[in-house]
Amino acid sequence: MLSRQAIRSIRAAAPQRTLARAPVRSFAAAAAAQDVKPPVAVYGLDGTYATALYTAAVKSSSLDPTARALSALNDLCAKDAKLASILSTPTLSDGDKSAIVAELQKNVGAASTNETVKNFLATLAENNRLGILQGVCEKFGQIMSASRGEIEMVVTSAQQLDNRTLSRLETAVSKSAYVGPGKKLKVTNQVNPDIVGGLVVEIGDRTIDLSVSSKIAKMNKLLTDTL
């Protein structure tokens, strides 16, 4: 979606300007001015930015629109294979960064007027961190899920599961000790042909490996140890 030609076109159509400094400072100030503790800790550089963004959004009472904007940006990154390459380019000029930020803001719809999101994108651009945008979106999503009392359940299967099967799994796990009272499951189905068959279920930090590949590996180990 954001090709190099698109960036050049945007730059040509708009007055050349460097990224504003004031919004970057206001984003940092918003994150630091209030002691807001996220419901879950996320790690890595992208986790640091996600935590700062969550804090700034809480302070500015813009958490919901910020969450919608980050979700839209995450979807954009997932759909546009060329975007990650462009965002990670180390030689982007200030004009390139401004054009990219402007284009990203267009893709978040009504949330484009959200000052918290504007300042966040400007901060990433000024710090040459646009390349971690998708990681920040994913970590921010984890924080939001925790704030809503959601527990993520990732079901990995060799083939895509139908909605009925996923619903039965969700119902069964919801009644188990893996999910505490008042918590909601957020179910995602991932496909990995390498597991051959069966399922691998990840709930929070717990993993239940019921895959055929795991059973084969255990059988091979048993044979090896015996011989």
C-alpha positions, 0 to 999 in steps of 0.5 A, spaced: 500 500 500 505 504 501 510 504 495 516 508 494 512 511 488 507 513 493 511 516 498 514 520 492 507 522 490 505 524 497 512 528 498 511 532 491 504 534 493 505 536 500 510 542 502 516 539 505 517 539 512 520 536 518 517 532 523 515 537 529 518 536 535 513 539 540 508 533 539 514 528 541 515 532 547 508 532 549 507 524 548 513 523 552 510 528 557 503 525 557 506 518 559 511 520 564 506 525 568 501 520 571 503 514 574 499 509 570 500 502 571 498 497 565 495 491 567 500 486 564 508 487 563 510 487 556 517 486 554 522 488 549 523 495 545 516 495 542 513 493 549 516 499 552 513 504 546 506 500 547 507 501 555 508 509 554 502 509 549 497 506 554 500 510 559 499 517 555 492 514 552 489 513 559 492 520 561 489 523 555 482 519 556 483 517 549 484 509 550 478 506 546 480 511 540 487 509 541 486 502 541 482 502 535 487 506 531 492 501 533 488 495 531 487 498 524 495 499 524 496 492 526 491 490 520 494 494 515 501 492 517 499 484 516 496 486 510 501 490 506 507 485 505 511 491 502 510 496 508 514 492 513 520 493 508 519 500 507 518 502 515 524 499 516 529 502 511 534 506 515 535 511 510 529 515 510 529 522 510 525 527 514 520 528 508 519 520 507 518 519 515 513 525 514 509 522 508 509 515 511 506 518 518 501 522 514 499 516 510 499 511 516 494 516 519 489 516 513 489 509 514 486 509 521 479 513 519 476 517 524 482 516 529 486 520 525 484 526 529 487 523 535 493 527 538 495 521 542 496 517 536 499 523 532 504 524 537 506 516 538 507 516 530 511 522 530 515 519 536 517 513 532 518 517 526 523 521 529 527 516 533 527 512 527 523 506 530 517 506 525 520 499 523 517 496 530 510 499 529 507 492 528 510 489 534 508 495 538 501 494 535 501 487 538 504 489 545 499 494 545 493 489 544 496 485 549 495 490 554 488 492 552 486 485 552 488 484 559 485 491 561 478 488 558 479 481 563 481 477 556 485 471 556 488 469 549 487 462 547 491 460 541 489 454 538 494 451 532 491 446 528 494 443 521 488 445 518 483 451 519 478 449 524 471 451 523 467 456 527 463 450 531 469 446 533 472 453 536 466 454 539 466 448 543 473 449 545 472 455 547 466 453 551 470 447 554 476 451 556 472 457 559 469 452 564 476 449 566 481 452 571 485 455 566 480 461 566 479 465 572 472 468 574 470 474 570 475 473 565 473 472 557 477 468 552 479 471 546 480 465 541 485 465 535 486 459 530 493 459 527 494 454 522 501 450 522 501 444 517 508 441 521 504 439 527 501 434 522 494 433 526 491 434 533 492 441 536 496 445 540 492 450 545 496 456 548 492 459 554 496 465 557 503 462 559 500 455 559 501 450 553 497 444 552 500 440 546 496 435 543 499 435 536 501 428 532 508 431 531 509 431 539 506 424 540 511 422 534 517 426 537 515 422 544 515 415 541 522 417 537 525 419 544 522 412 547 525 408 542 532 411 542 532 411 549 530 404 549 535 402 543 
